[in-house]
Amino acid sequence: MSFVYSTKHKLFFCVTQFGHFEAWDLRNPDSPMLTPIDLSVDEENYPIASRSKEELELKKLCRTVKFLVVDQKSGDVFLARRFILEQVDTNGSYVEVNYENSVTGCDLGYPYKTIGFDVHKYDEDNRALRYMDGGSLDGLAFFIGLNHGFALPAAEFPELKPNSIYYTDVLSPPEWIDCIYGGHDLGIFSYQEGTISPCFFPCDVKSITRIMPVPTWFTPSRE
């Protein structure tokens, strides 16, 4: 589902749809080396963490997508789990959809929308995924989308919000080819406050329109 390269470990890390982790050493292209990674987890906060019973129940209704994110400076690796509510009403609440004559809620005019993230940090020494509790992402700003995930130290980029996740849509045609929505699911998630603010596009449901092609993050060349 996601992979990143860590300069700290000199390895490619990847996570599968079923939550399995792997590390690949590709320094010798004639003999790539695979290392399966068996990690321990905080069972109270994995695979779903929540601040309340209501938040937990809402997250259980969501589609989840996993992303690996690497800190561009330190090389640290994080697992971010994104929760996408697949059909929301104009007030942002969940809508139960009768799928008898529809493939998705989007067909019936209900857009999907990201409601939050859970983040765990890869702890190499203890071979564990450590839940990032207390609303802190080590002062980083995460960037998540269709391409690889990366993080920047917000202290070095004053225009960025620390402990926040900047995200763009991860669903693309043909998943919503017949829908009036798509490509619209982007914003800035405050990991500390648990709130979402606009990122160059309104995040309220009433203002959602289709964006095509899907926005993608890129990093400018230093040269």
N, C-alpha and C positions, 0 to 999 in steps of 0.2 A: 504493500500500500504506500510505502514511503521509504526513501533512502537519502542519506546525507554522507558527506565525507568530513571526517574530523582530522585536522592537522595535528591535534594533540596526540591522537592515538595512531595516526597514519593508517586509518582503516575506513572502509565504507560500512556504515551501519544501515540495516534495513529491518522493517517490521512487516509481518504478513497480515493478511486479513483476519487470521485466527489468533493474532497476538504473539506469534513466535518471533524471536529476535535472532538475527544473524550478524556476523562481522566478516567482511571480506578483505583480504590482503591481495591487492592486484599489482603490487610493485614488480612482480615477475609475470608478465603477460602470458608466458608459456606454462606457468604453473600457478594459477590462482588458488588461494587457500581460503577455505570456508571454515568458520568457527561458530557453531551454534552457541547461543548465549542463554543459559538458564538463570533467570533472575528471580529473586525473592521480592515480594511486594507487601505494602501496607494494606492488609486485607480490608480494613475499615474504609479505605479511600481508593480502592482499586477493584474493579474497573471504573466504578462511579463514586465520586465524592460529592457531598452536598452539605449545605449549611443549615438546611431545614428539611422536614418531611415533605413539604410541598415541592421544594426544589428537586428532591430525589424522585418523586412521582412524576414530575414533568420531564426529567431527563430520561426516565424509563420509556417515555412515549417517543423519544427522538431516534433518528438515524444517527449513528456515531461514525466518525471518520478519524483515523489515526494519522498523525504527522510526526515525523522526526524533525527536530530543529537543532541546529548547531550554532553555538556562539562563535561568531567570526573571529573574535579576539582570543578567547581562552581555549577553544576547541571542545568545550563541554557539550554534552549531548542531552537533549530533553525529549520526552514523549508528550505531545499535546493531543488530547482527545477532544474532538469538536462535537457538540451536540446540536443537531439540526432538526427543528420541528417541521415536519413535512407539510403541514397545512395549518395556516393561521388566519384568523379573521382580521378585520380592519382594526380592531382594538388590541391585536397582538395575542389573543387567547387561542388555545387549541380548538380545532374544529374536527369533530368526527365525521368522516366522509363515507357515503355509501358507494362502494367500488363496483357495484353490479354492472354499471355501464361506463365505468371510467377506470383508467389505468392508474392515474395519480390524482391527488387533490388539486394539483395545478390545472388539470383539465377542466375542473369545475370552477376555476377562478380563485382558488386559495393558494397563495404563494407559500414557499418554504422559507424558513428564516432561522439563522443561527441564534441560539439563546445563551450559549456559554461554552467554557472550556475547562478541562482539568489538566494540570501539568505535573509530570513527574520527571525527576532528574536522574540520569544514569550515574550510579555510584559504582565506579569500577572496583574500588578496594573491597567493598562488601558485596559485590555482585548483586545489586539491588536497584529497584526503582523507588526513589524517595519522593514522596508527595510534597509538592511545594505548597506548604500551608502558610497561613497568615497573610495571604495576599501578595507575597513577594515573589518576583521572578529574578532575583539577584540584581535588580535595577536595570534589567534588559528590556528592550522592545523587540517582540517577536514579529516575524513576517511569514504569513501562511497563505498558500494559494495552490494553484495547479502545479507550480514548479516546486523546487526543493525549498524547505523551510530554513530560515536563518534568523539570527538574532544579533542585535547591535547594542553596545552599552549606551544607554540614553544619556549618561553624563557627558559623553563626548559629542553628542548630537542634540543640542538644546531644543531643537524643534520637535523632538520625539517625546512621547509620554512614557516615563519609566513604568515598569511592571504592567505593561499593556501588550495586547496582541492585535496587530493590524492584519486583517484577513480579507481575502477576496473569495469569490465563488469557487466552489470545487466541482459543481455539477455542470455538465455541458452537453450539447447535442450528442447522441440522439435522445438523451434522458428527458429533455424538455422541448423537443423540436416542435411539438404540436401545442405547446403552452403559450399563454400570453405573457408569462413571466420567464425569467432565466437570466443568469449572469449578474443578478441584482444583489446577491447576498454578500455584502461587504460592509465593513465598519471597523471600529476600534473597541475592543473589549478590555475594560479595566479589570485586571485580575484581582486588584485590591478591593474595589467597590462592587464588583459583579455587575457592572452596568455597561451599556453599549452606547457609543456616540457615533455620529456620522463620519465617514471618511470619503470626502469628495462626492457624496451621494446621500440623499435622505435615508435614514434608517427606519422611519415610521412606515408601517404597512400601507397606509393610504397613498403614499407617494411612490410606491414601488412600480417601476416599469422595466421592460426587458432591456438588457444590455448585451450586445453581441458585436464582436467576439468578447469572450470572458476576460475581464481585466487580469493582468498578471504582473507580479512584482519583478523588478530587475534591479541589479546593482550596477552603477556606472563604473567605467574603467578608471583606474587611478592614473593611467598614462595621459 
